[in-house]
């Protein structure tokens, strides 16, 4: 009997120890989560040749598990995200391609931007940053904000003339955000730009014109500065010709249904014509499930009665020019479900007559904005001459807005 009792006591002791270990681990994990440092997301303005970049646009910063406008967050007078010496890892669809070091914060039309140096992936480390071991990745180190800065993003955008960049201090300033970097990961820049735009049937001419215009304009590339977030990973996905055809058809069907519904027209009475269209594919969760983003300018045309005396309408294009019933700018997101079918997750359809009021969304790229290892989609919104930025987290049946610089 004694041996049995001792046996049970011994088992109870082991259980107690295991529970204590688990409890301590849970508390440690919570403290580690609570101490997550700031994670800044910005856009680097890349020259058309892809070899030079000198400007950085701050977008948002996650601090204390909340998102703030990085262009004004803790501005005293320049925002924290643009402190000289801060280094951003530039990522094209999750692939690390180089580093941007902020040298000076200036204002353009009342908005803060960063001027600095661009170092491609295979170039030397940014000035003032020493390479470290392979297992260290870029970290943004920052102490508690000073009393002058405050603890939030209160106040309007600063109008004061920005301070000149200070001379490099002999000793490290603990209050200044500094991004140290190690050697970049091996999946740097792919041979070709990932998620290349795929044309929708009937929109080849418009897409070619859009590509030609894009080739002459600067490219906006996401850049991340973080204290200890996950390693960058690509959000691209491999696909063959059959997959592309299936995804292209599925996205077009879903978008056309939504367009006709918003216009209050039946498919038998109108056809959708793509003037400009592009598809991009992503694997945001790393589970080989495709997220498809369709951006397009479309027109609705009335269907022309069939020839040879048939009374029924036909979907054949008209032989003579026809005035469009309506025109729209479309941004449509769909995600592949377990059956391999596309399911609508987000849609924004703007009548071209209201574009100065409602604006249009332009896809920039995918990036891990919140630091959870998954990708989010970055969009630029144009309303007249005003520009704002939007970050969306894509779900299976709906999309969540993480950040909107317009405050909508």
C-alpha positions in Angstrom: 0.0 0.0 0.0 2.8 2.4 0.9 4.4 1.9 -2.5 1.2 2.6 -4.3 0.6 5.8 -2.3 4.1 7.0 -3.0 3.5 6.2 -6.6 0.5 8.5 -6.8 2.2 11.2 -4.8 5.0 11.0 -7.3 2.6 11.3 -10.2 0.8 14.2 -8.6 4.2 16.0 -8.1 5.1 15.5 -11.8 1.7 16.9 -12.8 2.1 19.9 -10.5 5.6 20.6 -11.9 4.3 20.4 -15.5 1.4 22.7 -14.8 3.8 25.2 -13.2 6.1 25.0 -16.2 3.2 25.6 -18.6 1.9 28.5 -16.5 5.4 30.1 -16.4 5.7 29.6 -20.1 2.3 31.2 -20.8 3.2 34.2 -18.6 6.5 34.6 -20.4 4.9 34.4 -23.7 2.3 37.1 -22.7 5.1 39.4 -21.5 7.1 38.8 -24.6 4.0 39.6 -26.7 3.3 42.7 -24.7 6.8 44.0 -25.1 6.7 43.9 -28.9 8.6 46.9 -30.3 7.3 49.2 -32.9 6.9 48.0 -36.5 6.9 50.7 -39.2 5.7 50.2 -42.7 6.7 52.6 -45.5 7.0 52.9 -49.2 10.2 53.4 -51.0 9.9 55.4 -54.3 12.0 53.3 -56.7 13.3 54.8 -60.0 12.0 53.2 -63.2 15.4 51.5 -63.7 15.0 49.9 -60.2 18.6 50.8 -59.4 18.1 54.0 -57.4 15.8 55.2 -54.6 16.0 58.4 -52.6 12.6 58.9 -51.0 10.6 57.1 -48.4 6.9 57.7 -47.6 5.9 56.6 -44.1 2.6 54.8 -44.0 1.8 53.3 -40.6 3.4 52.1 -37.4 2.2 49.4 -35.1 3.1 50.3 -31.5 1.5 48.9 -28.4 -0.6 46.7 -30.6 -2.3 49.7 -32.3 -1.8 51.2 -35.7 -0.9 54.9 -36.0 -0.3 57.3 -38.9 3.5 57.0 -39.3 3.7 60.5 -41.0 2.7 62.2 -37.7 3.3 59.6 -34.9 5.4 61.1 -32.1 6.4 64.0 -34.3 8.8 66.3 -32.4 8.8 67.8 -35.0 9.8 65.0 -37.3 7.9 61.7 -36.8 9.6 58.7 -35.1 9.5 56.7 -38.3 11.8 59.2 -40.0 14.5 59.6 -37.4 17.9 59.9 -39.2 19.7 56.5 -39.1 16.6 54.4 -39.2 17.0 51.6 -41.6 14.1 49.9 -43.6 14.3 46.5 -45.2 12.8 46.9 -48.7 10.7 44.0 -49.8 9.0 43.3 -53.1 6.1 40.9 -52.4 8.0 39.7 -49.3 11.3 39.2 -51.1 14.1 41.2 -49.5 15.8 43.3 -52.1 17.8 45.8 -50.1 17.9 48.5 -47.4 16.9 52.1 -47.2 18.6 54.3 -44.6 16.9 57.5 -43.6 19.3 60.5 -43.7 16.9 63.4 -43.4 13.2 64.1 -42.8 11.7 66.9 -44.9 8.2 68.1 -45.7 6.7 68.2 -49.2 3.4 70.1 -49.4 3.0 69.8 -45.6 3.7 66.0 -45.5 6.7 64.4 -44.0 8.9 62.1 -46.2 12.4 60.6 -45.7 15.4 61.3 -47.8 18.2 58.8 -47.7 20.4 56.1 -49.2 19.4 53.0 -51.1 21.6 49.9 -50.9 20.5 46.9 -52.9 20.7 43.4 -51.4 24.2 42.6 -52.6 25.6 46.0 -51.8 27.5 46.9 -48.6 25.6 47.5 -45.3 24.1 51.0 -44.9 26.3 53.7 -43.5 26.8 53.5 -39.7 25.3 49.9 -39.6 27.7 47.0 -39.0 26.9 43.5 -40.2 26.2 41.1 -37.5 25.7 37.3 -37.3 23.5 35.4 -39.8 20.8 34.8 -37.2 20.2 38.4 -36.5 17.7 40.3 -38.6 16.9 44.0 -38.7 15.6 45.4 -35.4 14.2 48.8 -34.6 15.3 49.7 -31.1 13.5 52.5 -29.3 13.2 53.6 -25.7 10.1 55.0 -24.1 9.0 58.3 -25.7 10.2 61.5 -24.1 7.9 64.0 -22.5 8.2 66.3 -25.5 7.0 63.5 -27.9 4.0 62.4 -25.9 2.6 58.9 -25.9 0.2 59.0 -28.9 -0.4 60.5 -32.3 -2.2 63.6 -31.1 -1.8 66.9 -32.9 -2.0 67.9 -36.5 0.7 67.5 -39.1 3.7 69.7 -38.2 4.2 72.8 -40.2 7.5 73.8 -38.7 10.6 73.7 -40.7 12.3 70.4 -40.2 15.5 70.2 -38.2 18.7 69.5 -40.1 20.1 66.0 -39.7 22.4 65.9 -36.6 26.0 65.0 -36.9 26.7 61.3 -36.2 27.1 61.0 -32.4 30.1 59.4 -30.9 28.0 57.4 -28.6 24.7 55.7 -29.4 21.6 57.7 -28.6 19.2 55.4 -26.8 16.2 57.6 -27.7 16.7 57.4 -31.4 15.2 54.5 -33.4 18.0 52.5 -35.0 17.6 49.5 -37.2 20.5 47.1 -37.0 20.7 44.6 -39.7 22.4 41.2 -40.2 22.9 39.5 -43.5 19.8 39.4 -45.6 18.0 36.1 -46.2 18.9 34.2 -49.3 15.5 34.7 -51.0 16.3 38.2 -52.0 15.2 39.4 -55.4 13.6 37.1 -57.9 14.8 37.1 -61.5 11.5 38.7 -62.6 9.0 40.8 -60.6 6.6 38.5 -58.7 2.9 38.4 -59.2 3.1 39.7 -62.8 -0.1 41.2 -64.0 -2.2 38.8 -66.0 -4.6 40.1 -68.7 -8.4 39.6 -68.7 -9.8 38.6 -72.1 -10.6 41.7 -74.1 -8.3 44.0 -72.2 -5.0 43.3 -73.8 -4.7 46.6 -75.5 -5.6 48.6 -72.3 -3.3 46.5 -70.2 -0.4 47.1 -72.6 -0.9 50.8 -72.4 -1.0 50.6 -68.6 2.2 48.6 -68.5 3.9 51.1 -70.8 2.8 54.0 -68.5 3.9 52.1 -65.4 7.4 51.5 -66.9 7.9 55.3 -67.1 6.7 56.1 -63.6 8.4 55.3 -60.3 7.5 52.1 -58.5 6.3 52.1 -54.9 7.9 49.2 -52.9 7.0 48.3 -49.3 9.7 48.7 -46.6 9.6 47.4 -43.0 11.5 48.5 -39.9 10.9 46.3 -36.9 12.2 45.4 -33.5 11.9 41.7 -33.7 9.2 40.6 -36.1 9.3 37.4 -38.3 11.8 36.9 -41.0 10.6 38.1 -44.5 9.1 35.4 -46.6 7.8 35.6 -50.2 4.1 36.0 -50.8 4.4 34.7 -54.4 2.9 31.5 -55.6 3.8 29.1 -58.4 1.1 28.5 -61.0 0.8 26.9 -64.4 -1.1 27.9 -67.5 -4.2 25.9 -66.5 -4.2 27.5 -63.0 -4.0 31.0 -64.5 -6.8 30.3 -66.9 -9.0 29.0 -64.1 -8.2 31.8 -61.7 -8.6 34.4 -64.5 -12.0 33.0 -65.5 -13.2 32.7 -61.9 -12.2 36.3 -61.0 -13.8 37.7 -64.1 -17.1 35.9 -63.4 -17.3 37.1 -59.8 -16.4 40.6 -60.7 -18.9 40.8 -63.6 -21.7 39.5 -61.4 -20.9 42.2 -58.8 -20.7 45.0 -61.5 -24.0 44.0 -63.1 -25.7 43.8 -59.7 -24.5 47.3 -58.7 -25.6 48.6 -62.0 -29.0 47.0 -61.6 -28.7 45.1 -64.9 -29.2 41.5 -65.9 -26.5 39.6 -67.7 -28.9 39.1 -70.6 -29.2 42.9 -71.2 -25.6 44.1 -70.9 -22.0 42.9 -71.4 -18.9 43.9 -69.5 -16.0 45.2 -71.5 -12.6 45.5 -69.9 -10.7 48.7 -71.0 -7.9 48.1 -68.5 -7.5 45.1 -66.4 -4.8 43.2 -64.4 -4.7 40.2 -62.1 -2.2 39.5 -59.4 -1.8 36.4 -57.4 -0.5 36.0 -53.9 -0.1 33.3 -51.2 -0.5 35.5 -48.1 -0.9 32.8 -45.5 1.8 30.4 -46.8 -0.7 27.6 -47.3 -0.6 27.5 -51.1 -4.1 29.0 -51.2 -4.3 31.7 -53.8 -5.5 35.2 -53.2 -6.4 36.9 -56.4 -6.6 40.7 -56.9 -8.4 42.1 -59.9 -8.0 45.8 -60.7 -9.8 47.1 -63.8 -11.6 49.8 -65.7 -14.7 48.4 -67.2 -17.6 49.6 -69.4 -21.1 48.2 -69.7 -22.5 48.0 -73.2 -26.0 47.0 -74.2 -26.3 43.7 -75.9 -26.9 43.8 -79.7 -29.8 41.7 -81.1 -28.6 38.6 -82.9 -28.4 38.6 -86.7 -30.5 36.6 -89.1 -33.8 37.7 -87.6 -33.2 36.2 -84.2 -35.0 38.2 -81.5 -32.8 37.0 -78.6 -29.9 39.1 -77.5 -26.4 37.9 -78.0 -23.1 38.5 -76.1 -21.2 39.1 -79.4 -19.5 42.5 -79.5 -21.4 45.1 -81.6 -20.2 45.6 -85.2 -20.6 49.4 -84.9 -19.4 51.7 -82.1 -21.8 51.8 -79.2 -22.0 54.2 -76.3 -21.3 52.7 -73.0 -24.2 52.6 -70.5 -21.9 53.0 -67.5 -18.1 52.9 -66.7 -16.5 51.7 -63.4 -13.2 51.4 -61.7 -13.1 48.0 -60.0 -11.0 46.5 -57.3 -11.9 42.9 -56.5 -10.3 40.4 -54.1 -11.1 36.7 -54.2 -9.6 33.8 -52.2 -9.4 30.1 -53.2 -11.4 27.8 -50.9 -10.7 24.2 -50.0 -12.5 23.1 -53.3 -10.1 25.2 -55.4 -12.9 27.7 -56.2 -12.6 31.4 -55.9 -14.7 33.1 -53.2 -15.3 36.8 -53.1 -13.6 38.5 -50.1 -13.7 42.2 -51.0 -15.0 44.4 -53.7 -15.0 48.1 -54.5 -16.8 49.4 -57.6 -16.7 53.1 -58.3 -18.8 54.8 -61.0 -16.4 56.8 -63.1 -18.7 59.8 -62.7 -18.1 59.7 -58.9 -14.4 59.0 -58.9 -13.6 62.5 -57.6 -15.9 61.8 -54.6 -15.3 58.1 -54.0 -11.8 57.7 -55.4 -10.2 54.6 -56.9 -8.0 51.9 -55.3 -4.6 51.0 -56.8 -2.9 47.8 -55.6 0.7 48.5 -54.5 1.9 45.1 -53.2 1.7 42.6 -50.4 3.7 43.0 -47.1 3.6 41.7 -43.5 2.4 44.9 -42.0 1.3 43.6 -38.5 4.2 41.2 -38.1 2.2 38.0 -37.7 4.0 36.2 -40.5 1.1 36.6 -42.9 0.8 39.1 -45.7 -1.5 42.0 -46.0 -2.4 44.0 -49.1 -1.3 47.7 -49.5 -3.5 50.0 -51.7 -3.2 53.6 -52.7 -6.4 55.6 -52.9 -6.7 58.5 -55.2 -9.5 61.1 -54.7 -8.9 64.0 -57.0 -5.4 65.2 -56.1 -5.5 63.7 -52.6 -3.7 60.4 -52.0 -4.2 58.1 -49.0 -3.2 54.5 -48.2 -5.1 51.5 -47.1 -4.0 48.1 -45.5 -6.3 45.1 -45.9 -6.0 41.7 -44.2 -7.7 39.1 -46.5 -9.9 36.5 -44.9 -11.8 33.6 -46.6 -15.1 35.3 -46.9 -14.3 38.9 -45.8 -11.5 41.4 -45.7 -10.6 43.4 -42.6 -9.2 46.9 -42.7 -6.1 47.2 -40.5 -5.2 50.8 -41.4 -6.6 53.7 -43.4 -4.5 56.9 -43.5 -7.6 58.8 -44.5 -9.3 57.8 -41.3 -12.4 56.3 -43.0 
